[in-house]
Amino acid sequence: MADERQQHSAEAAEVEPRLLEILVCPRTKASLVYDKARQELISTAARLAYPIREGIPIMLEDEARPIEDEEMRALGRR
């Protein structure tokens, strides 16, 4: 039963690939990097990470978390 809930949860968290292609940062209009593990869309231009909840990107600056310098450096190495 727990396995079924985890599988359903993982399926719900998937973001439509076409949606990822057309979304841009609301602040800068720059492209975004999808971080599947953290369920975030990252704007390196704005230094913000927008959350994805139940497969839905939350593209509000108030909901985004700031990206620290160390994380920015790590993103540059990807």
Biopython code that builds the backbone (N, CA, C, O; Angstrom):
import numpy as np
from Bio.PDB.StructureBuilder import StructureBuilder

atoms = [
    (1, "MET", "N", (0.828, -1.190, 0.000)),
    (1, "MET", "CA", (0.000, 0.000, 0.000)),
    (1, "MET", "C", (0.876, 1.260, 0.000)),
    (1, "MET", "O", (0.605, 2.188, -0.761)),
    (2, "ALA", "N", (1.914, 1.310, 0.832)),
    (2, "ALA", "CA", (2.815, 2.463, 0.864)),
    (2, "ALA", "C", (3.527, 2.616, -0.470)),
    (2, "ALA", "O", (3.747, 3.736, -0.932)),
    (3, "ASP", "N", (3.895, 1.481, -1.103)),
    (3, "ASP", "CA", (4.548, 1.539, -2.409)),
    (3, "ASP", "C", (3.634, 2.173, -3.457)),
    (3, "ASP", "O", (4.088, 2.950, -4.297)),
    (4, "GLU", "N", (2.346, 1.837, -3.400)),
    (4, "GLU", "CA", (1.386, 2.405, -4.345)),
    (4, "GLU", "C", (1.284, 3.916, -4.177)),
    (4, "GLU", "O", (1.222, 4.648, -5.164)),
    (5, "ARG", "N", (1.266, 4.389, -2.921)),
    (5, "ARG", "CA", (1.195, 5.831, -2.666)),
    (5, "ARG", "C", (2.445, 6.530, -3.167)),
    (5, "ARG", "O", (2.354, 7.611, -3.748)),
    (6, "GLN", "N", (3.619, 5.929, -2.952)),
    (6, "GLN", "CA", (4.866, 6.531, -3.417)),
    (6, "GLN", "C", (4.895, 6.599, -4.933)),
    (6, "GLN", "O", (5.315, 7.607, -5.501)),
    (7, "GLN", "N", (4.448, 5.528, -5.600)),
    (7, "GLN", "CA", (4.430, 5.512, -7.057)),
    (7, "GLN", "C", (3.471, 6.570, -7.581)),
    (7, "GLN", "O", (3.803, 7.292, -8.521)),
    (8, "HIS", "N", (2.289, 6.673, -6.989)),
    (8, "HIS", "CA", (1.318, 7.680, -7.411)),
    (8, "HIS", "C", (1.871, 9.081, -7.192)),
    (8, "HIS", "O", (1.686, 9.961, -8.031)),
    (9, "SER", "N", (2.546, 9.290, -6.073)),
    (9, "SER", "CA", (3.140, 10.581, -5.759)),
    (9, "SER", "C", (4.210, 10.947, -6.779)),
    (9, "SER", "O", (4.281, 12.096, -7.213)),
    (10, "ALA", "N", (5.039, 9.990, -7.165)),
    (10, "ALA", "CA", (6.091, 10.234, -8.147)),
    (10, "ALA", "C", (5.484, 10.562, -9.505)),
    (10, "ALA", "O", (5.981, 11.440, -10.210)),
    (11, "GLU", "N", (4.412, 9.863, -9.880)),
    (11, "GLU", "CA", (3.759, 10.144, -11.155)),
    (11, "GLU", "C", (3.156, 11.542, -11.154)),
    (11, "GLU", "O", (3.235, 12.253, -12.156)),
    (12, "ALA", "N", (2.560, 11.936, -10.049)),
    (12, "ALA", "CA", (1.941, 13.253, -9.952)),
    (12, "ALA", "C", (2.989, 14.361, -10.032)),
    (12, "ALA", "O", (2.685, 15.472, -10.466)),
    (13, "ALA", "N", (4.219, 14.062, -9.617)),
    (13, "ALA", "CA", (5.270, 15.069, -9.589)),
    (13, "ALA", "C", (5.900, 15.300, -10.957)),
    (13, "ALA", "O", (6.631, 16.275, -11.130)),
    (14, "GLU", "N", (5.640, 14.437, -11.927)),
    (14, "GLU", "CA", (6.217, 14.610, -13.255)),
    (14, "GLU", "C", (5.645, 15.865, -13.918)),
    (14, "GLU", "O", (4.442, 16.126, -13.877)),
    (15, "VAL", "N", (6.541, 16.622, -14.521)),
    (15, "VAL", "CA", (6.134, 17.834, -15.232)),
    (15, "VAL", "C", (6.111, 17.528, -16.719)),
    (15, "VAL", "O", (7.016, 16.879, -17.245)),
    (16, "GLU", "N", (5.088, 17.992, -17.381)),
    (16, "GLU", "CA", (4.931, 17.813, -18.812)),
    (16, "GLU", "C", (6.153, 18.382, -19.547)),
    (16, "GLU", "O", (6.444, 19.568, -19.393)),
    (17, "PRO", "N", (6.872, 17.586, -20.334)),
    (17, "PRO", "CA", (8.058, 18.085, -21.045)),
    (17, "PRO", "C", (7.769, 19.309, -21.920)),
    (17, "PRO", "O", (8.599, 20.215, -21.993)),
    (18, "ARG", "N", (6.638, 19.350, -22.568)),
    (18, "ARG", "CA", (6.285, 20.501, -23.416)),
    (18, "ARG", "C", (6.159, 21.769, -22.577)),
    (18, "ARG", "O", (6.544, 22.850, -23.022)),
    (19, "LEU", "N", (5.627, 21.639, -21.376)),
    (19, "LEU", "CA", (5.494, 22.781, -20.475)),
    (19, "LEU", "C", (6.871, 23.325, -20.100)),
    (19, "LEU", "O", (7.075, 24.538, -20.047)),
    (20, "LEU", "N", (7.813, 22.416, -19.840)),
    (20, "LEU", "CA", (9.168, 22.837, -19.502)),
    (20, "LEU", "C", (9.820, 23.619, -20.643)),
    (20, "LEU", "O", (10.626, 24.517, -20.404)),
    (21, "GLU", "N", (9.472, 23.277, -21.869)),
    (21, "GLU", "CA", (10.040, 23.959, -23.034)),
    (21, "GLU", "C", (9.563, 25.402, -23.162)),
    (21, "GLU", "O", (10.307, 26.253, -23.648)),
    (22, "ILE", "N", (8.346, 25.689, -22.739)),
    (22, "ILE", "CA", (7.781, 27.028, -22.969)),
    (22, "ILE", "C", (7.857, 27.959, -21.759)),
    (22, "ILE", "O", (7.714, 29.173, -21.903)),
    (23, "LEU", "N", (8.083, 27.398, -20.564)),
    (23, "LEU", "CA", (8.155, 28.255, -19.369)),
    (23, "LEU", "C", (9.454, 29.056, -19.336)),
    (23, "LEU", "O", (10.516, 28.562, -19.717)),
    (24, "VAL", "N", (9.350, 30.287, -18.878)),
    (24, "VAL", "CA", (10.510, 31.148, -18.670)),
    (24, "VAL", "C", (10.383, 31.810, -17.300)),
    (24, "VAL", "O", (9.316, 31.796, -16.687)),
    (25, "CYS", "N", (11.470, 32.379, -16.837)),
    (25, "CYS", "CA", (11.460, 33.085, -15.561)),
    (25, "CYS", "C", (10.544, 34.303, -15.670)),
    (25, "CYS", "O", (10.691, 35.098, -16.598)),
    (26, "PRO", "N", (9.609, 34.460, -14.745)),
    (26, "PRO", "CA", (8.718, 35.618, -14.802)),
    (26, "PRO", "C", (9.443, 36.947, -14.607)),
    (26, "PRO", "O", (8.983, 37.975, -15.104)),
    (27, "ARG", "N", (10.553, 36.945, -13.900)),
    (27, "ARG", "CA", (11.286, 38.184, -13.649)),
    (27, "ARG", "C", (12.157, 38.583, -14.847)),
    (27, "ARG", "O", (12.133, 39.733, -15.285)),
    (28, "THR", "N", (12.924, 37.620, -15.370)),
    (28, "THR", "CA", (13.917, 37.948, -16.397)),
    (28, "THR", "C", (13.547, 37.492, -17.802)),
    (28, "THR", "O", (14.150, 37.936, -18.779)),
    (29, "LYS", "N", (12.569, 36.620, -17.907)),
    (29, "LYS", "CA", (12.158, 35.997, -19.177)),
    (29, "LYS", "C", (13.233, 35.075, -19.734)),
    (29, "LYS", "O", (13.183, 34.697, -20.905)),
    (30, "ALA", "N", (14.205, 34.711, -18.903)),
    (30, "ALA", "CA", (15.272, 33.789, -19.302)),
    (30, "ALA", "C", (14.779, 32.345, -19.172)),
    (30, "ALA", "O", (13.793, 32.071, -18.487)),
    (31, "SER", "N", (15.479, 31.435, -19.837)),
    (31, "SER", "CA", (15.123, 30.021, -19.760)),
    (31, "SER", "C", (15.400, 29.487, -18.355)),
    (31, "SER", "O", (16.115, 30.104, -17.566)),
    (32, "LEU", "N", (14.816, 28.330, -18.066)),
    (32, "LEU", "CA", (14.904, 27.719, -16.743)),
    (32, "LEU", "C", (15.582, 26.359, -16.838)),
    (32, "LEU", "O", (15.555, 25.709, -17.883)),
    (33, "VAL", "N", (16.184, 25.942, -15.741)),
    (33, "VAL", "CA", (16.810, 24.629, -15.632)),
    (33, "VAL", "C", (15.930, 23.783, -14.716)),
    (33, "VAL", "O", (15.602, 24.193, -13.603)),
    (34, "TYR", "N", (15.554, 22.603, -15.195)),
    (34, "TYR", "CA", (14.701, 21.705, -14.411)),
    (34, "TYR", "C", (15.569, 20.854, -13.497)),
    (34, "TYR", "O", (16.428, 20.106, -13.964)),
    (35, "ASP", "N", (15.342, 20.969, -12.204)),
    (35, "ASP", "CA", (16.012, 20.134, -11.215)),
    (35, "ASP", "C", (14.987, 19.108, -10.739)),
    (35, "ASP", "O", (14.188, 19.372, -9.840)),
    (36, "LYS", "N", (15.030, 17.941, -11.359)),
    (36, "LYS", "CA", (14.039, 16.905, -11.074)),
    (36, "LYS", "C", (14.132, 16.419, -9.630)),
    (36, "LYS", "O", (13.109, 16.183, -8.987)),
    (37, "ALA", "N", (15.350, 16.269, -9.119)),
    (37, "ALA", "CA", (15.533, 15.763, -7.753)),
    (37, "ALA", "C", (14.917, 16.695, -6.719)),
    (37, "ALA", "O", (14.300, 16.233, -5.759)),
    (38, "ARG", "N", (15.076, 17.996, -6.904)),
    (38, "ARG", "CA", (14.544, 18.964, -5.937)),
    (38, "ARG", "C", (13.157, 19.467, -6.314)),
    (38, "ARG", "O", (12.536, 20.219, -5.562)),
    (39, "GLN", "N", (12.672, 19.052, -7.481)),
    (39, "GLN", "CA", (11.376, 19.514, -7.980)),
    (39, "GLN", "C", (11.324, 21.034, -8.000)),
    (39, "GLN", "O", (10.482, 21.659, -7.356)),
    (40, "GLU", "N", (12.261, 21.616, -8.769)),
    (40, "GLU", "CA", (12.340, 23.069, -8.912)),
    (40, "GLU", "C", (12.708, 23.429, -10.349)),
    (40, "GLU", "O", (13.345, 22.659, -11.067)),
    (41, "LEU", "N", (12.288, 24.614, -10.735)),
    (41, "LEU", "CA", (12.737, 25.236, -11.979)),
    (41, "LEU", "C", (13.644, 26.377, -11.579)),
    (41, "LEU", "O", (13.237, 27.276, -10.844)),
    (42, "ILE", "N", (14.874, 26.342, -12.063)),
    (42, "ILE", "CA", (15.888, 27.285, -11.618)),
    (42, "ILE", "C", (16.151, 28.339, -12.677)),
    (42, "ILE", "O", (16.390, 28.029, -13.844)),
    (43, "SER", "N", (16.103, 29.585, -12.246)),
    (43, "SER", "CA", (16.478, 30.717, -13.084)),
    (43, "SER", "C", (17.839, 31.200, -12.610)),
    (43, "SER", "O", (17.951, 31.835, -11.562)),
    (44, "THR", "N", (18.877, 30.894, -13.390)),
    (44, "THR", "CA", (20.204, 31.363, -13.009)),
    (44, "THR", "C", (20.297, 32.873, -13.186)),
    (44, "THR", "O", (21.042, 33.535, -12.464)),
    (45, "ALA", "N", (19.554, 33.420, -14.133)),
    (45, "ALA", "CA", (19.577, 34.869, -14.367)),
    (45, "ALA", "C", (19.027, 35.637, -13.163)),
    (45, "ALA", "O", (19.580, 36.666, -12.777)),
    (46, "ALA", "N", (17.946, 35.141, -12.575)),
    (46, "ALA", "CA", (17.327, 35.805, -11.429)),
    (46, "ALA", "C", (17.838, 35.258, -10.097)),
    (46, "ALA", "O", (17.555, 35.812, -9.035)),
    (47, "ARG", "N", (18.594, 34.164, -10.171)),
    (47, "ARG", "CA", (19.093, 33.489, -8.967)),
    (47, "ARG", "C", (17.940, 33.059, -8.058)),
    (47, "ARG", "O", (17.972, 33.241, -6.841)),
    (48, "LEU", "N", (16.915, 32.477, -8.703)),
    (48, "LEU", "CA", (15.730, 31.998, -7.986)),
    (48, "LEU", "C", (15.413, 30.569, -8.407)),
    (48, "LEU", "O", (15.669, 30.173, -9.544)),
    (49, "ALA", "N", (14.849, 29.794, -7.471)),
    (49, "ALA", "CA", (14.386, 28.442, -7.747)),
    (49, "ALA", "C", (12.884, 28.398, -7.473)),
    (49, "ALA", "O", (12.437, 28.575, -6.340)),
    (50, "TYR", "N", (12.122, 28.158, -8.534)),
    (50, "TYR", "CA", (10.662, 28.102, -8.421)),
    (50, "TYR", "C", (10.237, 26.668, -8.106)),
    (50, "TYR", "O", (10.669, 25.741, -8.791)),
    (51, "PRO", "N", (9.406, 26.465, -7.091)),
    (51, "PRO", "CA", (9.011, 25.104, -6.711)),
    (51, "PRO", "C", (8.034, 24.483, -7.703)),
    (51, "PRO", "O", (7.291, 25.174, -8.401)),
    (52, "ILE", "N", (8.064, 23.165, -7.737)),
    (52, "ILE", "CA", (7.080, 22.394, -8.494)),
    (52, "ILE", "C", (6.328, 21.570, -7.468)),
    (52, "ILE", "O", (6.924, 20.767, -6.750)),
    (53, "ARG", "N", (5.030, 21.764, -7.398)),
    (53, "ARG", "CA", (4.204, 21.047, -6.415)),
    (53, "ARG", "C", (3.173, 20.203, -7.145)),
    (53, "ARG", "O", (2.350, 20.713, -7.906)),
    (54, "GLU", "N", (3.235, 18.908, -6.896)),
    (54, "GLU", "CA", (2.325, 17.949, -7.525)),
    (54, "GLU", "C", (2.328, 18.103, -9.039)),
    (54, "GLU", "O", (1.286, 18.021, -9.689)),
    (55, "GLY", "N", (3.517, 18.329, -9.590)),
    (55, "GLY", "CA", (3.667, 18.430, -11.033)),
    (55, "GLY", "C", (3.334, 19.786, -11.617)),
    (55, "GLY", "O", (3.360, 19.960, -12.835)),
    (56, "ILE", "N", (3.021, 20.755, -10.762)),
    (56, "ILE", "CA", (2.627, 22.091, -11.230)),
    (56, "ILE", "C", (3.696, 23.107, -10.832)),
    (56, "ILE", "O", (3.933, 23.325, -9.644)),
    (57, "PRO", "N", (4.343, 23.731, -11.821)),
    (57, "PRO", "CA", (5.326, 24.769, -11.502)),
    (57, "PRO", "C", (4.639, 25.988, -10.895)),
    (57, "PRO", "O", (3.649, 26.481, -11.435)),
    (58, "ILE", "N", (5.159, 26.466, -9.786)),
    (58, "ILE", "CA", (4.624, 27.652, -9.116)),
    (58, "ILE", "C", (5.526, 28.816, -9.503)),
    (58, "ILE", "O", (6.591, 29.011, -8.917)),
    (59, "MET", "N", (5.095, 29.576, -10.481)),
    (59, "MET", "CA", (5.937, 30.613, -11.084)),
    (59, "MET", "C", (5.690, 31.990, -10.462)),
    (59, "MET", "O", (5.516, 32.985, -11.166)),
    (60, "LEU", "N", (5.679, 32.023, -9.143)),
    (60, "LEU", "CA", (5.492, 33.267, -8.398)),
    (60, "LEU", "C", (6.786, 33.598, -7.663)),
    (60, "LEU", "O", (7.340, 32.747, -6.968)),
    (61, "GLU", "N", (7.266, 34.825, -7.812)),
    (61, "GLU", "CA", (8.508, 35.215, -7.146)),
    (61, "GLU", "C", (8.411, 35.054, -5.636)),
    (61, "GLU", "O", (9.396, 34.703, -4.986)),
    (62, "ASP", "N", (7.243, 35.305, -5.076)),
    (62, "ASP", "CA", (7.058, 35.170, -3.627)),
    (62, "ASP", "C", (7.236, 33.727, -3.147)),
    (62, "ASP", "O", (7.558, 33.498, -1.981)),
    (63, "GLU", "N", (7.032, 32.768, -4.030)),
    (63, "GLU", "CA", (7.163, 31.352, -3.680)),
    (63, "GLU", "C", (8.557, 30.815, -3.988)),
    (63, "GLU", "O", (8.924, 29.742, -3.510)),
    (64, "ALA", "N", (9.329, 31.540, -4.772)),
    (64, "ALA", "CA", (10.661, 31.079, -5.169)),
    (64, "ALA", "C", (11.651, 31.252, -4.030)),
    (64, "ALA", "O", (11.512, 32.133, -3.182)),
    (65, "ARG", "N", (12.658, 30.380, -4.039)),
    (65, "ARG", "CA", (13.702, 30.506, -3.024)),
    (65, "ARG", "C", (14.953, 31.080, -3.697)),
    (65, "ARG", "O", (15.267, 30.740, -4.837)),
    (66, "PRO", "N", (15.658, 31.952, -2.978)),
    (66, "PRO", "CA", (16.893, 32.513, -3.532)),
    (66, "PRO", "C", (17.976, 31.441, -3.633)),
    (66, "PRO", "O", (18.049, 30.542, -2.795)),
    (67, "ILE", "N", (18.802, 31.542, -4.649)),
    (67, "ILE", "CA", (19.904, 30.604, -4.852)),
    (67, "ILE", "C", (21.191, 31.250, -4.350)),
    (67, "ILE", "O", (21.543, 32.359, -4.753)),
    (68, "GLU", "N", (21.880, 30.544, -3.472)),
    (68, "GLU", "CA", (23.122, 31.042, -2.878)),
    (68, "GLU", "C", (24.291, 30.887, -3.857)),
    (68, "GLU", "O", (24.199, 30.156, -4.842)),
    (69, "ASP", "N", (25.389, 31.589, -3.565)),
    (69, "ASP", "CA", (26.570, 31.568, -4.433)),
    (69, "ASP", "C", (27.099, 30.156, -4.681)),
    (69, "ASP", "O", (27.418, 29.802, -5.817)),
    (70, "GLU", "N", (27.193, 29.359, -3.631)),
    (70, "GLU", "CA", (27.719, 27.998, -3.779)),
    (70, "GLU", "C", (26.864, 27.165, -4.721)),
    (70, "GLU", "O", (27.386, 26.413, -5.544)),
    (71, "GLU", "N", (25.564, 27.301, -4.598)),
    (71, "GLU", "CA", (24.658, 26.553, -5.478)),
    (71, "GLU", "C", (24.784, 27.055, -6.919)),
    (71, "GLU", "O", (24.716, 26.262, -7.858)),
    (72, "MET", "N", (24.964, 28.356, -7.097)),
    (72, "MET", "CA", (25.158, 28.902, -8.446)),
    (72, "MET", "C", (26.408, 28.310, -9.087)),
    (72, "MET", "O", (26.397, 27.958, -10.266)),
    (73, "ARG", "N", (27.479, 28.199, -8.316)),
    (73, "ARG", "CA", (28.723, 27.608, -8.828)),
    (73, "ARG", "C", (28.493, 26.163, -9.236)),
    (73, "ARG", "O", (28.986, 25.722, -10.274)),
    (74, "ALA", "N", (27.745, 25.424, -8.423)),
    (74, "ALA", "CA", (27.455, 24.031, -8.730)),
    (74, "ALA", "C", (26.618, 23.907, -10.009)),
    (74, "ALA", "O", (26.821, 22.991, -10.806)),
    (75, "LEU", "N", (25.691, 24.827, -10.193)),
    (75, "LEU", "CA", (24.870, 24.821, -11.415)),
    (75, "LEU", "C", (25.726, 25.059, -12.645)),
    (75, "LEU", "O", (25.471, 24.484, -13.703)),
    (76, "GLY", "N", (26.734, 25.900, -12.513)),
    (76, "GLY", "CA", (27.632, 26.199, -13.618)),
    (76, "GLY", "C", (28.463, 25.003, -14.045)),
    (76, "GLY", "O", (28.931, 24.946, -15.183)),
    (77, "ARG", "N", (28.652, 24.047, -13.147)),
    (77, "ARG", "CA", (29.440, 22.849, -13.457)),
    (77, "ARG", "C", (28.604, 21.747, -14.070)),
    (77, "ARG", "O", (29.157, 20.731, -14.492)),
    (78, "ARG", "N", (27.310, 21.905, -14.135)),
    (78, "ARG", "CA", (26.446, 20.852, -14.699)),
    (78, "ARG", "C", (26.603, 20.756, -16.188)),
    (78, "ARG", "O", (25.954, 19.926, -16.825)),
]
sb = StructureBuilder()
sb.init_structure("model")
sb.init_model(0)
sb.init_chain("A")
sb.init_seg("    ")
for serial, (resi, resn, name, xyz) in enumerate(atoms, 1):
    if name == "N":
        sb.init_residue(resn, " ", resi, " ")
    sb.init_atom(name, np.array(xyz, "f"), 0.0, 1.0, " ", f" {name:<3s}", serial, name[0])
structure = sb.get_structure()
